[in-house]
Amino acid sequence: FFLLCTLVKIATLLFVYGSAHGSCPVLECWFMKEKVSGGLSGGPNQDKSLLYVHKHADSHRAESHDAPLEVNPDRLYFVTDPAATLCHRSLNPRRGSSNKPMCEINPLHPQPSTLELAVPLTEPALSPIYLHADWLSTALQSFDKTMSISAITRAPTGTKEHDVILTLTTKTVLVQSRLGAPVLLDCSFWADPSSPLTGTGFAVEWRYQFRGDGRLVLAYDGKSDRLSHTGEEGATLDFEALHGRGNASLILQEAKVHHSGIYICSVYLPYLQAQVAMELQVVEPPSLSIHPSPLPLTAQGQTINIQCEASGFAPLSLDLHWEFKGADGNTKVLGSGSLSSHRQLWDGTYTQSSRLELDTADLGRAGEVACVGVHPGGTRRVSVEINLIGFSSPSIEDSMAMVGVALVLYGLIKLVSWSFSGSGNNKTSIMWNGGKEKWRFLCG
Ligand SMILES: *[C@@H]1O[C@H](CO)[C@@H](O)[C@H](O)[C@H]1NC(C)=O
């Protein structure tokens, strides 16, 4: 009976768990404690916490009862997310999976923005009572690392029931683009229409960062519907989608090498700001060419100089090497030759070349020499046929043997011409032909 009872309990728990949570997750997050200035902070500066997410406020029913013991009850939050942004399936991995979404919570103190662009938003005096509440800023990354979300939530002071006020999402955490292709950096936001902060408009800002260098790409003032800054040619927003669906994606008409870097999309409401970051990598594989092509006729055993030029590639990392494919189909790696240093062209792409001194002694009669470039954008190869004249240049022993043969022949000729001395010229010419036959016989 006891066993049966336990089974029923477990089944009920599972059922309740499954139905109550629907597709919205319970998010495990790190709550980052604020540093108390001046004081020595004891203990860790982050707490494990749980976010129970639901689309409707009335779905939160005594969930704290099944919270794990190691989580401080003060760090349980009940989040109502009407737009279900936090209910995306990539934030809700299979139970027991080790790939968990990353989540970090920071306390937030809404403040009027000092950014020139967002200042007009805060002009009308807003209810300070509304701002006087518990605010949290939550940063999330999906378990497959393709999506980032930033969410700002508000709870009446002292309660743990949070409402989502603003979310910002990107589904392009890492984008790779070929040179010259159009690029879309995804960023969309949702703001609670019932919040007093959403009536007065919004602002969008795109910033770029690369190796400590930052610049403003584009700033849009949603209140006056104006682009107030465009620092990048060919960068724009889809204004219809922006106002209609909160789609603030950045469009770059043509990817250039200098576009590679981190992009930060920020959305401003009066007193609030959320941002997500993403990376763009402009990747272009090299074009390869071989010189000279075709190769000049070469005698076996001679050394040929071949040059391979890789151009128009980005980023810098390129592995250039040579291969030889014989007539028998076997491929031999010949190493990377002498590599030149990189040169950067006006469009930001790179050029590098390699010179191969190919010793043809043991290559066989024919084959193909290939230059291979392995690059993050793909592997490229170019090849040239090689045909060797099957004629070894003579070694010292061979030369001495030939001199010997020549001397013997000379002796024979003399002998024959003596014995035929006095006879006609015809005889002499026959003898000369005989001598040639001898040469061919001896030297093959
Ligand atoms: C946002 O707008 C761009 C440009 O119109 C579009 O390509 C993209 O699919 C939109 N994204 C979403 C999530 O609707």
The ligand as a Tripos MOL2 file, in Angstrom:
@<TRIPOS>MOLECULE
LIG
   14    14     1     0     0
SMALL
NO_CHARGES

@<TRIPOS>ATOM
      1 C1         13.3150   41.5150  -39.3930 C.3       1 LIG1
      2 O1         13.3930   42.3030  -40.5710 O.3       1 LIG1
      3 C2         14.2930   41.8350  -41.5590 C.3       1 LIG1
      4 C3         14.3620   42.8580  -42.6530 C.3       1 LIG1
      5 O2         13.1070   43.1200  -43.1980 O.3       1 LIG1
      6 C4         13.8550   40.4560  -42.0190 C.3       1 LIG1
      7 O3         14.7270   39.9730  -42.9940 O.3       1 LIG1
      8 C5         13.7980   39.5340  -40.8220 C.3       1 LIG1
      9 O4         13.3440   38.2580  -41.2170 O.3       1 LIG1
     10 C6         12.9010   40.0960  -39.7420 C.3       1 LIG1
     11 N1         13.0160   39.2500  -38.5600 N.am      1 LIG1
     12 C7         11.9580   38.7540  -37.9410 C.2       1 LIG1
     13 C8         12.2360   37.9170  -36.7500 C.3       1 LIG1
     14 O5         10.8260   38.9570  -38.3300 O.2       1 LIG1
@<TRIPOS>BOND
     1     1     2 1
     2     1    10 1
     3     2     3 1
     4     3     4 1
     5     3     6 1
     6     4     5 1
     7     6     7 1
     8     6     8 1
     9     8     9 1
    10     8    10 1
    11    10    11 1
    12    11    12 1
    13    12    13 1
    14    12    14 2
@<TRIPOS>SUBSTRUCTURE
     1 LIG1         1 GROUP 0 **** ****
